Amino acid sequence: MARIRLNFRSLTLFEDEEWGDTHMAMYATVRDSSGTPLAAFQWNNLGREVDETTTYSLAIDPENNNVIDIDLSSWATIQVSAFTHDDNAWPNSDDNENQLGSASKTIDPRVLSSLGTLTLGPTRTDNGNTGYLVTLEASLIAEPSPAEVRIQLDNLILYEDEEWGSTHMAIYMHAQAPEQNGRPAFHQEIFRWNNADKEVDEVNSYPLNNGLDSTTIRLTLNGPTVIWVEGYADDDRNWPSRERHENSLGQALITIDPSDPSTLGQRQLGPTSTDNDNTGYVINLTVDMLPPAGDGPSLSVIGLEVTQAIQHFASALAPDNSVPLVANKVTLVRAYLDSGLAAGGTIDNVTGTLTVSGATYLTIQSIAPMTAKPASAINRANFSDTLNFIIPAEIANGTLNLTVQATVGGNFSAPIQTSVSFTAAKQLDILMIRIASNGVPAPSQVSYFAAVNQLPLIYPIPTDPGQAIRYWIIPGSEVVMNTHDLSTDDGMHDLLDDLEDIQEETSEETKAYALIPNNVSMNRFGTSRKWDNVALGYSYIMESVGHELGHLYGLDHAPCGTSGNYPDDTDDDFVPANGLIGEVGVDVVGKVAFSPTVSDFMSYCGSLGLPYENQWISAYHWNKLFQDFRE
């Protein structure tokens, strides 16, 4: 006898056979090989109407849990059917205005290929149109076993509050489980939050540790348990609730089970759907199983960030780890740990392993031991506040499954997993030109390569310059004798004219970068003419090489400057609007982290007297270059 877990994830509605919105109900039944019903699941979007060409989450109703466990000795059939009715929240086979069709799938625990991600449908409606499809996961799990788990609540990202301007918001989190292993069923509220009575506004991230309740929750579980949240908004109430609110911001649920490692680790509640069918909010959390009492520190990994220079993580700008990754580029995995101790409590000498599986399989040790802190004390801008692992460039290819486990002494955290994919980037074609100016000799080839070969630090290209960059040299034109006055705009543009004549002798794909000796005075750090594929500048990686070549690759200025020195052709869509990088950046090779308040390298902010000129690349510009560079 095998235990199978069915996780009904989403329903995509193509045609509801109604004009406008309507009510819909979907019913799933599992029957064994003899036709005996084993389990059932039903969904009606919490009684809200639906509309076609929309995908709906099935994990929203704690009274109709979307995760079902069944015991099987042979095969079973999963069948779904659905109906619509304008006036009935639960239309069924006997009371409906339209039948949206049925679909089925057979699973067999003895045939692993019948498990995994399953799609039921698309169905055919009673009018012969494409109806809907349901996506679910079928997996083998262990028998239920009691254990103590810890839930660490991280942050809430609010997308839509359904109000003009700011408003009050409250969330209520519950734990709910049926009778299991001889233990009675239970339902209890485990956490509530309202931003310490302060108002909230949409498209913002809020920490959850500023309320009345602790964000660290411990539960003793005897088997699968539903964790669900509901959220509400009201302009005039600090604690809007199910009974008294102006807008419902939606519900979401997850199932956690100490016997099923896939339900532990980094999890997310949501995104929810508001009562106006907009995206409501998301709650990020981590679930880990605690060691038996007296077995040592309760260390847990509460999140994984995978970055090559810049990454979204616990951010209002975009979902975690949504900045794309480039193949053949050194990659940093940052594991965020919670010491499990009260404020100020730390655990020294924490190490760990990163297991990488995919086209290859290997185990990577952490770069160095670190000191684990309470989650609330972690500063992402401190490189040493995370347990760090380096994925070598040659391993960063295809899709990789990453599993991190922290250890101190003989105690281990629960493992946490994530998957990442790497996209190949094309080579950059750069025409090498070295400038000798008014008696100052040209920089050497070694100096030129040293300057331009720094591009992999901030560009989404392979780490090895030999893979990332193809240099072009035109005999007789590698060294150009400049006769123009580079202390004026006219003189710099005259030199660009000369460079254009040289660049036209090569492929139109080449970008000509002319390196100016650092002791030659120029009107600015560099200049470029993107429509002619030519640029000139000093050897500074941010202010000159990266910046001016960035223009040739289609980047405008970031909106940041100083008084009297503000760029005039800024990108109106740049995020964040102040021209800063907005996220924590990392020099993966140098093992240095950068604060979100560092300016983007395409801005006029920065300082040559600071490392990296106090600039780095933003996620916004990484994404733009990634789209241009990808093969």
Summary of the structure (lengths in Angstrom):
residues: 631
radius of gyration: 28.7
end to end distance: 48.5
largest distance: 93.6
contacts: 2163
relative contact order: 0.08
helix: 13%
strand: 43%
